[in-house]
Amino acid sequence: MGVEPTQELQKNSTETRGPSIALRGTLVLQVNPDGRDNIQIELAAPAGYVIGRSDAKSSFNPDIDMATFNALDKGVSRRHAALVSHNNTLAALDLSSVNGTFLNGTRLLPETPTPVHQGDTLSLGDLLIQISVL
């Protein structure tokens, strides 16, 4: 039996990842590798932000809407993932999305909070988001 995806992230976290993100400050989501587009959010405990895409077929609007970043074509679900408070730090949570949520290339288990660290890359389908806090 192999190592579970989230266990592998935790095993390597002290070697290759920055510090975990506390629930204060300004969260910066840098969308796409070129870095021209970013979203800034003031963090306040308890954190809880649904990331996804809006569209004309649904009345649901996610807290962090990726529709303007060509999210539909990149495989982002309407309710794809969430950034949540977990053990007093920020964690990513896959919301059982069709195309998966990846943290630094490792697929997250659905509905399982995984700590997010400074500089981590979150992938929603083919949409890349680098996470940092100011």
C-alpha positions in Angstrom: 0.0 0.0 0.0 1.4 3.4 -1.0 1.7 6.6 1.0 -1.5 8.7 1.1 -1.2 12.0 -0.8 -1.6 14.2 2.3 0.8 12.1 4.3 3.5 12.7 1.6 2.9 16.5 1.8 3.2 16.4 5.6 6.4 14.3 5.4 8.1 16.7 3.1 6.7 19.9 4.6 9.7 20.8 6.7 12.2 20.2 3.9 10.7 22.0 0.9 7.9 24.3 2.0 7.8 27.7 3.7 6.1 28.4 7.0 2.5 27.6 7.5 0.1 30.5 7.1 -1.5 32.0 10.2 -5.0 33.4 10.1 -4.1 37.0 9.9 -2.8 39.4 7.3 -3.6 39.7 3.7 -3.8 36.5 1.7 -2.5 36.8 -1.8 -3.6 34.4 -4.5 -1.4 34.8 -7.6 -3.3 33.3 -10.5 -1.4 31.7 -13.4 2.4 31.4 -13.5 3.0 34.8 -15.1 1.9 36.6 -11.9 0.0 39.4 -13.6 -3.3 38.5 -11.9 -3.8 38.3 -8.2 -6.6 38.3 -5.6 -6.1 39.8 -2.1 -8.2 38.8 0.9 -8.0 40.0 4.4 -7.8 36.9 6.6 -9.8 36.8 9.8 -10.4 33.7 12.0 -12.4 31.7 11.4 -11.4 31.5 7.8 -13.6 29.8 5.3 -13.6 30.7 1.6 -15.1 28.6 -1.2 -13.0 28.8 -4.4 -14.8 28.0 -7.7 -16.5 29.6 -10.7 -19.7 31.4 -11.3 -21.8 30.8 -14.4 -25.1 31.7 -15.9 -26.6 28.2 -15.3 -26.3 28.4 -11.5 -27.2 30.9 -8.8 -24.2 29.9 -6.7 -21.4 32.5 -6.4 -18.2 31.3 -4.7 -16.4 33.5 -2.2 -13.4 33.5 -4.6 -14.7 33.5 -8.2 -12.2 32.2 -10.8 -14.6 32.7 -13.8 -12.6 35.6 -15.1 -9.5 33.4 -15.3 -11.0 31.1 -17.9 -11.9 28.7 -15.1 -14.5 26.6 -17.0 -12.0 25.7 -19.8 -9.3 24.9 -17.2 -11.6 22.4 -15.4 -12.6 24.4 -12.3 -15.8 23.3 -10.7 -18.5 25.7 -9.4 -17.6 24.6 -5.8 -14.1 23.3 -6.4 -12.1 23.8 -3.2 -12.0 25.8 0.0 -9.5 27.6 2.2 -10.4 26.9 5.8 -9.2 27.4 9.3 -7.6 24.2 10.6 -5.6 24.0 13.8 -5.2 27.8 13.8 -3.6 27.9 10.3 -4.9 28.0 6.8 -5.7 24.7 5.1 -6.9 23.7 1.6 -9.8 21.4 1.2 -11.0 19.7 -2.0 -14.8 19.8 -2.2 -15.0 16.5 -4.1 -14.2 18.3 -7.4 -14.3 16.4 -10.6 -10.8 17.4 -11.8 -9.2 17.4 -8.4 -7.3 19.9 -6.2 -3.5 19.6 -6.0 -1.1 21.2 -3.6 2.4 21.4 -5.0 1.5 18.7 -7.5 0.1 16.2 -5.0 -3.7 15.5 -5.2 -5.6 16.3 -2.1 -8.0 13.8 -0.6 -11.6 15.0 -0.8 -12.9 16.8 2.3 -9.6 16.5 4.1 -8.0 19.7 5.3 -4.3 20.0 4.3 -2.1 22.8 5.7 -1.1 25.5 3.3 2.4 27.1 3.5 3.9 30.3 2.2 4.7 29.9 -1.5 2.6 26.8 -2.1 1.0 26.2 -5.4 -2.7 25.2 -5.5 -4.0 23.7 -8.7 -7.7 23.6 -9.5 -7.9 21.5 -12.6 -5.4 23.3 -14.8 -5.6 26.6 -13.1 -2.5 27.4 -11.0 -2.6 29.6 -7.9 0.4 30.5 -5.8 -0.4 31.3 -2.2 1.3 33.8 0.0 0.4 36.2 2.8 1.6 39.8 3.4 
